[in-house]
C-alpha cells in the first residue's frame, strides 16, 4: 500500500504536515497511559538519526499524533512535532476496550519526509 497524504493535525506548534502518512488503529485491552514513539531504533532508546546518520532512510522529518476518532481533527488527543530529525513521542490516557488511532506523518511532501521507522508502544 503506498503512503498517502490524507490527514492533518490540529494542535502541534510546527504547523500542518503536508507529507504522506500511515494510520494505525489500536484497541486497548487495559486502561492507563499509552506512550507511542517513532524515530528510535529497535531498542527504543537509540535515536535513528544519531545511530545511523542523517542519510539513513529512517532519518526523516516525522510528525506523530493520536486521535480518538480517525477522521476528526477535533478528536486529537496528543501530537508531537519537535524538529526535523528528532524522535517524536506522544502520551495520552486510554480506557480498556477503547479504540485509538496513531498517525505517523511526514512533515513535507517530498521523498525526505517518509521512510522506514519503528513504532514503539508502551501502556502503563
C-alpha positions as CSV (number, residue, x, y, z in Angstrom):
1,X,0.0,0.0,0.0
2,X,1.5,3.4,-1.0
3,X,1.9,6.1,1.5
4,X,-0.9,8.7,1.0
5,X,-1.5,12.2,2.3
6,X,-4.9,12.1,3.9
7,X,-4.7,13.5,7.4
8,X,-3.8,16.8,9.1
9,X,-3.0,17.6,12.7
10,X,-4.7,20.3,14.7
11,X,-2.7,21.0,17.8
12,X,1.1,20.8,17.1
13,X,3.1,24.1,17.1
14,X,5.0,23.2,13.9
15,X,2.0,23.6,11.6
16,X,0.1,21.1,9.5
17,X,2.2,18.4,7.9
18,X,2.0,18.1,4.2
19,X,3.6,14.7,3.9
20,X,2.5,11.1,3.4
21,X,1.1,9.3,6.4
22,X,0.4,5.9,7.9
23,X,-2.6,5.2,10.2
24,X,-2.8,2.6,12.9
25,X,-5.9,1.6,14.9
26,X,-5.3,0.4,18.4
27,X,-7.9,-1.3,20.6
28,X,-6.6,-1.3,24.1
29,X,-7.0,-4.4,26.4
30,X,-6.4,-2.3,29.6
31,X,-6.6,1.2,30.7
32,X,-3.7,3.5,31.6
33,X,-1.4,5.8,29.8
34,X,-0.3,4.9,26.3
35,X,3.0,6.2,25.1
36,X,3.9,5.9,21.4
37,X,7.2,7.0,19.7
38,X,8.9,7.0,16.4
39,X,12.5,7.9,15.5
40,X,14.2,5.3,17.7
41,X,15.9,2.1,16.9
42,X,14.5,-1.3,17.8
43,X,15.9,-1.0,21.3
44,X,13.6,2.1,21.8
45,X,16.5,4.1,23.1
46,X,19.0,4.9,20.3
47,X,17.8,7.8,18.2
48,X,17.8,6.7,14.5
49,X,19.4,9.8,13.1
50,X,22.2,9.7,15.8
51,X,22.8,6.0,15.4
52,X,22.7,5.6,11.6
53,X,23.3,9.1,10.4
54,X,21.3,11.7,8.6
55,X,21.5,9.9,5.2
56,X,19.7,6.7,6.5
57,X,16.2,6.0,5.2
58,X,14.9,6.0,8.8
59,X,16.1,9.6,9.4
60,X,13.3,11.9,8.1
61,X,11.0,14.6,9.4
62,X,8.3,12.8,11.2
63,X,5.1,14.1,12.9
64,X,3.2,11.8,15.3
65,X,-0.4,12.3,16.5
66,X,-3.2,10.4,18.2
67,X,-6.9,10.6,17.9
68,X,-10.0,9.0,19.5
69,X,-11.8,9.2,16.1
70,X,-9.8,8.7,12.9
71,X,-11.2,11.3,10.6
72,X,-11.9,14.0,13.1
73,X,-9.2,16.7,13.8
74,X,-11.2,17.8,16.9
75,X,-10.7,14.3,18.4
76,X,-6.9,14.8,18.6
77,X,-5.5,13.5,21.9
78,X,-1.8,14.4,21.5
79,X,0.7,15.4,18.9
80,X,4.5,15.7,18.6
81,X,6.4,17.7,16.1
82,X,9.7,18.6,17.9
83,X,12.0,19.0,14.9
84,X,13.2,17.8,11.6
85,X,15.4,14.8,12.8
86,X,14.4,14.3,16.4
87,X,12.3,11.4,17.6
88,X,8.6,12.1,18.2
89,X,6.7,10.9,21.3
90,X,3.1,11.2,22.5
91,X,1.4,10.1,25.7
92,X,-2.4,10.0,26.4
93,X,-4.9,8.3,28.7
94,X,-6.7,5.2,27.3
95,X,-9.5,3.1,28.6
96,X,-10.0,-0.7,28.4
97,X,-11.6,-1.6,25.1
98,X,-11.1,1.8,23.7
99,X,-10.3,2.5,20.0
100,X,-7.5,5.0,19.2
101,X,-5.7,6.0,16.1
102,X,-2.0,6.8,15.8
103,X,-0.9,8.7,12.7
104,X,2.8,8.7,11.6
105,X,3.0,11.6,9.1
106,X,5.8,13.3,7.1
107,X,6.2,17.0,7.6
108,X,7.0,17.8,3.9
109,X,5.6,16.4,0.7
110,X,8.9,15.2,-0.7
111,X,11.0,11.9,-0.6
112,X,12.8,13.1,2.5
113,X,9.6,13.1,4.5
114,X,8.8,9.4,4.6
115,X,10.7,6.3,5.1
116,X,11.3,3.4,7.4
117,X,10.6,3.7,11.2
118,X,10.0,1.7,14.3
119,X,6.7,2.4,16.1
120,X,7.2,1.8,19.8
121,X,4.1,1.4,22.1
122,X,4.1,1.3,25.9
123,X,0.9,1.0,28.1
124,X,1.3,1.7,31.8
